């Protein structure tokens, strides 16, 4: 089963960015979570130049994220993926507590496709639709097909002339905070 979620800009977002559209298609199999972020920006997107390896602080630039938790459990994972393929997965014991790299995940599939109407220097500015696909092994995290999930879908977009903007299913606080569970929603069941 495929579900689709629309991500909304945080209420503090510059009005120049609010006509940007961002949706996420979510599919879950017994062992994988597959996400396809579909971005239709109103302005050029600044894409960081990064190597496709595990890196920290990806959220300081354009980055696509998913927070994954077994329903009812305080622990969760944060998955970050940059358009150039840089990635990281962190484990948490509870909201913003016990953060550490998730060592069971040693790679993350991140694919990028765009139909650019304007490109600056390679890896810098892109106008036009952009798709980012992320595939996460739930099995490596010890999540079974019978485990119901809660997902926090989010993105940080750096838009030309606007700066960083913050996108999620819901924004329950006056400041962007993707770790808050009241901004998450149920994930799809395994197929």
C-alpha positions as CSV (number, residue, x, y, z in Angstrom):
1,X,0.0,0.0,0.0
2,X,1.3,3.4,-0.9
3,X,0.3,6.5,1.1
4,X,1.0,10.1,0.3
5,X,1.6,12.9,2.8
6,X,1.7,16.6,2.0
7,X,4.4,18.5,3.9
8,X,3.6,22.0,4.9
9,X,6.0,25.0,5.6
10,X,6.4,26.1,9.1
11,X,4.2,29.1,9.8
12,X,7.2,31.4,10.2
13,X,8.3,30.6,6.6
14,X,8.8,33.6,4.3
15,X,5.7,34.0,2.2
16,X,7.9,33.9,-1.0
17,X,8.4,30.1,-0.3
18,X,4.9,29.1,0.5
19,X,3.9,28.3,-3.1
20,X,6.5,25.5,-3.1
21,X,4.9,22.0,-3.0
22,X,6.3,19.0,-1.3
23,X,4.8,15.5,-1.1
24,X,6.1,12.2,0.2
25,X,5.0,8.8,-1.1
26,X,5.5,6.1,1.5
27,X,5.7,2.3,0.9
28,X,6.5,-0.3,3.4
29,X,7.4,-4.0,2.8
30,X,8.2,-6.6,5.4
31,X,11.8,-5.3,5.6
32,X,12.0,-1.9,3.9
33,X,10.6,1.6,4.2
34,X,10.7,3.4,0.8
35,X,10.1,7.1,0.6
36,X,9.8,9.3,-2.4
37,X,10.0,13.1,-1.8
38,X,8.5,15.0,-4.7
39,X,9.4,18.7,-4.7
40,X,8.0,21.4,-6.9
41,X,9.8,24.5,-5.8
42,X,8.6,28.1,-6.4
43,X,12.3,29.2,-6.3
44,X,15.6,27.7,-7.1
45,X,16.7,25.1,-4.5
46,X,20.3,25.3,-3.2
47,X,21.7,21.8,-3.3
48,X,24.7,21.3,-1.1
49,X,27.9,19.8,-2.6
50,X,28.5,16.7,-0.5
51,X,30.0,13.3,-1.1
52,X,27.5,10.4,-0.9
53,X,28.8,9.1,2.4
54,X,27.7,9.2,6.1
55,X,28.0,12.8,7.3
56,X,26.8,15.0,10.2
57,X,24.8,18.2,10.3
58,X,23.0,17.6,7.0
59,X,20.0,19.6,8.3
60,X,22.0,22.8,8.0
61,X,21.3,22.8,4.3
62,X,18.7,21.1,1.9
63,X,18.0,17.8,3.5
64,X,15.1,15.3,3.5
65,X,14.3,13.5,6.8
66,X,12.1,10.8,8.3
67,X,11.7,9.9,12.0
68,X,10.8,6.3,12.6
69,X,9.4,4.8,15.9
70,X,7.6,1.7,16.9
71,X,4.2,2.9,18.0
72,X,4.1,3.3,21.8
73,X,7.9,3.2,22.3
74,X,9.9,6.2,23.4
75,X,13.0,5.3,21.3
76,X,13.2,6.3,17.6
77,X,15.5,6.9,14.7
78,X,16.2,10.0,12.6
79,X,17.2,9.4,9.0
80,X,18.8,12.3,7.1
81,X,19.4,12.3,3.3
82,X,20.9,15.1,1.2
83,X,20.2,15.4,-2.5
84,X,23.9,14.6,-3.3
85,X,23.6,11.3,-1.5
86,X,25.1,12.2,1.8
87,X,23.2,10.5,4.7
88,X,23.1,9.6,8.3
89,X,20.9,7.6,10.7
90,X,20.8,8.4,14.4
91,X,19.2,6.5,17.2
92,X,17.5,8.2,20.2
93,X,16.4,6.8,23.6
94,X,13.6,9.4,23.9
95,X,12.8,12.8,22.5
96,X,16.2,14.4,21.8
97,X,17.9,12.1,24.4
98,X,20.7,9.6,23.9
99,X,21.5,10.6,20.4
100,X,24.1,8.4,18.6
101,X,24.9,7.1,15.1
102,X,22.9,4.0,14.4
103,X,25.7,1.5,13.8
104,X,23.5,-1.3,12.4
105,X,22.9,0.9,9.3
106,X,26.1,1.1,7.3
107,X,24.6,2.5,4.0
108,X,21.5,4.2,2.8
109,X,20.1,4.2,-0.7
110,X,19.5,7.8,-1.8
111,X,18.6,8.6,-5.4
112,X,18.0,12.0,-6.9
113,X,16.1,12.9,-10.1
114,X,15.3,16.4,-11.4
115,X,14.0,18.1,-14.5
116,X,15.9,21.2,-14.2
117,X,14.7,24.4,-15.9
118,X,17.8,26.2,-14.6
119,X,21.1,25.0,-13.2
120,X,23.9,27.0,-11.7
121,X,27.2,25.4,-10.8
122,X,27.0,21.7,-10.5
123,X,25.4,20.8,-7.2
124,X,24.3,24.4,-6.3
125,X,21.1,25.8,-7.7
126,X,18.3,23.8,-9.3
127,X,14.9,25.0,-10.5
128,X,12.2,22.6,-11.5
129,X,10.8,19.4,-10.1
130,X,13.1,17.3,-7.9
131,X,12.6,13.8,-6.6
132,X,14.6,12.2,-3.8
133,X,14.1,8.5,-3.0
134,X,15.3,6.9,0.3
135,X,15.2,3.3,1.1
136,X,15.7,2.3,4.7
137,X,16.2,-1.3,6.0
138,X,13.7,-1.8,8.8
139,X,15.0,-5.3,9.3
140,X,18.5,-3.9,10.2
141,X,16.8,-1.8,12.9
142,X,15.1,-4.9,14.3
143,X,11.7,-3.7,13.2
144,X,9.5,-6.6,12.1
145,X,6.6,-6.5,9.6
146,X,4.1,-6.8,12.5
147,X,5.4,-3.7,14.3
148,X,3.1,-0.6,13.8
149,X,5.1,2.5,13.1
150,X,4.8,6.3,13.7
151,X,6.6,8.5,11.1
152,X,7.7,12.1,11.2
153,X,8.2,13.2,7.7
154,X,10.1,16.4,7.2
155,X,12.5,18.4,5.1
156,X,14.8,21.4,5.3
157,X,14.9,23.3,2.0
158,X,17.3,26.1,1.3
159,X,15.6,28.3,-1.3
160,X,17.3,31.0,-3.3
161,X,16.7,34.4,-1.8
162,X,14.8,33.0,1.1
163,X,17.2,30.8,3.1
164,X,16.4,27.7,5.1
165,X,12.7,26.7,5.3
166,X,11.2,23.9,7.4
167,X,8.6,21.4,6.1
168,X,6.6,18.7,7.9
169,X,3.2,17.0,8.1
170,X,2.3,19.3,11.1
171,X,4.1,21.9,13.1
172,X,2.9,21.7,16.7
173,X,5.2,24.5,18.1
174,X,6.1,28.1,17.3
175,X,9.6,27.0,16.3
176,X,10.4,24.2,13.8
177,X,11.0,20.9,15.8
178,X,10.8,17.7,13.8
179,X,11.4,15.6,17.0
180,X,8.0,16.3,18.5
181,X,5.8,13.3,18.2
182,X,2.6,15.3,18.1
183,X,3.8,16.4,14.6
184,X,4.1,12.8,13.4
185,X,1.6,10.4,12.0
186,X,1.0,6.6,11.6
187,X,3.1,4.8,9.1
188,X,1.7,2.3,6.6
189,X,1.4,-1.4,7.4
190,X,3.8,-3.8,5.8
191,X,2.6,-5.3,2.5
